């Protein structure tokens, strides 16, 4: 059996061997950030191993940190790590959702998802890149700044979540 004892900001995992590889796990996770408290409780009972549980707990902690920082770039990096674990079948998305709670997971998804305005801006930047015209790129940069400064879109999400590293480098070179 696996037992988790939580005190303060840390959780301790205790494993008791009972000859059965299946572990029933009950967790409670509380995160304080931005003046609010997010809580979720879950029970995992599908043959979780200690390493699987620890990986899920690590992702849960990182998700809470990304939400606390309100950083799309951090969220995207964490999502990439989670995706690799999902593909390798190290974890199941349903287990992660169960551990962090549906609302928290939806907030994490929304953090890194682009709004319609942000998608439009990404497409405009990509069009400017396709034109390979410095003047067009400079006009797009001015528009990008105006839209983001107005609050209609997040510059950080457009730049870090919407564009690839090579697109960012090419656009930067084009507007120089």
C-alpha positions in Angstrom: 0.0 0.0 0.0 1.1 3.6 -0.6 0.4 6.2 2.1 0.9 9.9 1.6 1.3 12.1 4.6 1.0 15.8 3.9 2.2 18.6 6.2 2.6 22.2 5.2 3.9 22.4 1.6 5.4 19.0 1.4 4.0 15.5 0.9 5.7 12.3 2.1 5.1 9.0 0.3 5.1 5.8 2.3 5.1 2.4 0.7 4.2 -0.8 2.5 4.9 -4.0 0.6 2.0 -6.4 0.8 3.0 -8.8 -2.0 0.6 -7.1 -4.4 2.0 -4.8 -7.1 -1.3 -2.8 -7.1 -1.4 0.3 -4.8 -4.4 2.2 -3.7 -3.4 5.8 -3.3 -5.3 8.6 -1.7 -3.9 12.2 -2.0 -5.0 15.6 -1.1 -3.2 18.6 -2.7 -3.5 22.2 -1.6 -1.8 25.1 -3.4 -1.9 28.7 -2.4 -1.3 31.3 -5.0 -2.6 34.7 -6.0 -4.6 34.8 -2.8 -6.7 31.8 -3.5 -6.6 28.2 -2.5 -7.0 25.4 -5.0 -7.8 22.0 -3.5 -8.4 18.6 -5.0 -8.7 15.1 -3.6 -8.4 11.9 -5.6 -8.1 8.2 -5.2 -6.0 6.3 -7.7 -6.6 2.5 -7.7 -5.4 1.2 -11.0 -2.2 -0.6 -10.2 -0.1 2.5 -9.7 3.6 1.9 -9.1 5.6 4.2 -6.8 7.5 5.7 -9.8 4.2 6.4 -11.6 2.7 8.0 -8.5 5.8 10.2 -8.0 5.8 11.2 -11.7 2.1 12.2 -11.4 2.8 14.2 -8.2 5.7 15.9 -9.9 3.5 17.0 -12.8 0.8 18.1 -10.4 3.2 20.3 -8.6 4.6 21.7 -11.8 1.1 22.4 -13.1 0.3 24.3 -9.9 3.5 26.3 -10.3 2.8 27.2 -13.9 -0.7 28.4 -12.9 0.8 30.4 -10.1 3.4 32.0 -12.4 0.7 32.5 -15.1 3.4 31.6 -17.6 2.3 30.2 -21.0 6.0 29.3 -21.8 6.4 27.3 -18.6 3.0 25.7 -19.2 4.0 24.7 -22.7 7.3 23.2 -21.4 5.4 21.2 -18.8 2.8 20.1 -21.3 5.6 18.8 -23.5 7.0 16.7 -20.7 3.5 15.4 -19.9 2.9 14.6 -23.5 6.1 12.5 -23.6 5.0 10.6 -20.5 1.6 10.0 -22.1 3.0 8.7 -25.3 5.4 6.4 -23.4 2.4 5.3 -21.3 4.2 6.3 -18.1 1.0 8.0 -17.0 -2.6 8.4 -18.1 -4.1 11.9 -18.6 -7.2 10.8 -16.6 -4.9 10.0 -13.6 -3.3 13.5 -13.8 -6.7 15.2 -14.1 -8.0 13.1 -11.2 -5.0 14.1 -9.1 -5.0 17.9 -9.7 -8.7 18.2 -10.2 -10.7 19.1 -13.3 -10.8 22.9 -12.7 -7.1 23.1 -12.1 -6.3 21.0 -15.2 -8.7 23.2 -17.3 -6.9 26.3 -16.0 -3.6 24.7 -17.0 -4.9 24.0 -20.5 -6.3 27.5 -20.8 -3.0 29.0 -19.7 -1.2 27.6 -22.7 -4.0 27.8 -25.2 -4.1 30.7 -27.6 -7.2 33.0 -27.9 -8.7 33.7 -31.3 -6.8 37.1 -31.4 -3.5 35.4 -30.5 -4.1 32.8 -33.3 -4.8 35.6 -35.7 -1.6 37.4 -34.7 0.5 34.2 -35.1 -0.9 33.7 -38.6 -0.1 37.4 -39.5 3.5 36.9 -38.3 3.8 33.7 -40.3 2.4 35.5 -43.4 5.0 38.2 -42.9 7.7 35.6 -42.8 6.3 34.0 -45.9 6.5 37.3 -47.7 10.1 37.7 -46.6 9.6 41.5 -46.8 11.3 43.6 -44.1 8.8 46.4 -44.4 5.8 44.1 -44.1 7.4 42.4 -41.0 8.0 45.8 -39.4 4.4 46.8 -40.0 3.3 43.5 -38.5 5.5 44.1 -35.5 3.9 47.5 -34.9 0.4 45.9 -35.1 1.5 43.1 -32.8 2.6 45.6 -30.2 -0.6 47.7 -30.5 -2.9 44.7 -30.1 -0.9 43.2 -27.2 -0.6 46.6 -25.5 -4.3 47.1 -25.7 -4.8 43.8 -23.8 -6.5 42.0 -26.6 -3.8 39.4 -26.8 -0.8 38.2 -24.8 2.5 39.0 -26.5 4.2 36.2 -24.5 1.7 33.6 -25.7 1.9 34.8 -29.3 5.7 34.8 -29.3 6.4 31.7 -27.1 3.4 29.4 -27.6 2.3 30.4 -31.1 5.6 30.6 -32.9 8.4 28.1 -33.2 11.9 29.0 -32.2 13.0 29.2 -35.8 10.0 31.4 -36.7 10.9 33.7 -33.8 14.5 33.9 -35.0 13.5 34.5 -38.6 11.0 37.2 -37.7 13.5 39.0 -35.4 16.1 38.9 -38.2 13.6 40.2 -40.7 12.7 43.3 -38.6 16.3 44.2 -37.8 
